[in-house]
Amino acid sequence: MPKLTTAMKDFVADQRLAFLATVCPDGSPNLSPKGLAFILDDRRIVIGEVRSPASIYNLELQPVAELNVVDRNLRKGYRFKGTCVVHKTGKEFDLLTEFLCSNGAVSTIHSIIVMTVEHANQISSPVYDRGASEEEVRSEWTRYYDALDCDCIEK
Ligand SMILES: Cc1cc2nc3c(=O)[nH]c(=O)nc-3n(C[C@H](O)[C@H](O)[C@H](O)COP(=O)(O)O)c2cc1C
């Protein structure tokens, strides 16, 4: 089992957006964004469920998931895969809700997903395969999104 590092913890906390993939009963994938995803300790990731009925339904039937977190400017990130437990009430639920609130959660949390990570891998864009530096990639995509935000890109 991999040890989740401080770098991973900070990265996930900084990005404030992750994508959670679960498996539907018919075997098809279910992917949905989660802003409330944080690394809890060396092995576990916590995700607050506010409005994710399909993810919860799927995890209760098949408790496996993958979480991807990517820095859109740096074009790098992490993918975490593991088994999940869903808490809806009880001491653990209360403690984890407190943890999420201390990390900025303001919405009402209905349930909490705790993923025990079995695989953790870095991911990077193929742009790095042609020798680009992090600085170059970051500045190129920062420019792109800044322009997009101010409507400067012709479509
Ligand atoms: C940027 C963003 C962040 C979100 N963060 C969360 C979250 O942390 N928890 C949650 O339950 N729903 C969150 N949502 C809402 C769910 O992704 C959305 O309701 C989705 O349809 C749930 O699908 P599911 O039931 O298949 O998981 C977020 C949506 C967006 C667009």
The ligand as a MOL file (V3000), in Angstrom:
LIG
                    3D

  0  0  0     0  0            999 V3000
M  V30 BEGIN CTAB
M  V30 COUNTS 31 33 0 0 0
M  V30 BEGIN ATOM
M  V30 1 C -16.8700 21.9380 -9.2930 0
M  V30 2 C -17.8360 20.9970 -8.6290 0
M  V30 3 C -17.5470 20.5320 -7.3630 0
M  V30 4 C -18.4320 19.6650 -6.7220 0
M  V30 5 N -18.1320 19.1850 -5.4920 0
M  V30 6 C -18.9510 18.2990 -4.8980 0
M  V30 7 C -18.6140 17.7180 -3.6550 0
M  V30 8 O -17.5610 17.9540 -3.0650 0
M  V30 9 N -19.4970 16.8550 -3.1120 0
M  V30 10 C -20.6670 16.5160 -3.7300 0
M  V30 11 O -21.4230 15.6940 -3.2100 0
M  V30 12 N -21.0040 17.0510 -4.9090 0
M  V30 13 C -20.1810 17.9130 -5.5100 0
M  V30 14 N -20.5070 18.4450 -6.7110 0
M  V30 15 C -21.8020 18.1110 -7.2980 0
M  V30 16 C -21.8040 16.7440 -7.9510 0
M  V30 17 O -20.6340 16.5170 -8.7170 0
M  V30 18 C -23.0460 16.6300 -8.8680 0
M  V30 19 O -24.2180 16.7930 -8.0890 0
M  V30 20 C -23.0400 15.3410 -9.6230 0
M  V30 21 O -24.1120 15.3440 -10.5460 0
M  V30 22 C -23.1570 14.1300 -8.7070 0
M  V30 23 O -23.1510 12.9790 -9.5050 0
M  V30 24 P -23.1270 11.5290 -8.8790 0
M  V30 25 O -24.4170 11.3390 -8.1460 0
M  V30 26 O -22.9930 10.6660 -10.0920 0
M  V30 27 O -21.9110 11.4750 -7.9960 0
M  V30 28 C -19.6380 19.2880 -7.3770 0
M  V30 29 C -19.8970 19.7490 -8.6650 0
M  V30 30 C -19.0080 20.5900 -9.2820 0
M  V30 31 C -19.3110 21.0730 -10.6850 0
M  V30 END ATOM
M  V30 BEGIN BOND
M  V30 1 1 1 2
M  V30 2 1 2 3
M  V30 3 2 2 30
M  V30 4 2 3 4
M  V30 5 1 4 5
M  V30 6 1 4 28
M  V30 7 2 5 6
M  V30 8 1 6 7
M  V30 9 1 6 13
M  V30 10 2 7 8
M  V30 11 1 7 9
M  V30 12 1 9 10
M  V30 13 2 10 11
M  V30 14 1 10 12
M  V30 15 2 12 13
M  V30 16 1 13 14
M  V30 17 1 14 15
M  V30 18 1 14 28
M  V30 19 1 15 16
M  V30 20 1 16 17
M  V30 21 1 16 18
M  V30 22 1 18 19
M  V30 23 1 18 20
M  V30 24 1 20 21
M  V30 25 1 20 22
M  V30 26 1 22 23
M  V30 27 1 23 24
M  V30 28 2 24 25
M  V30 29 1 24 26
M  V30 30 1 24 27
M  V30 31 2 28 29
M  V30 32 1 29 30
M  V30 33 1 30 31
M  V30 END BOND
M  V30 END CTAB
M  END
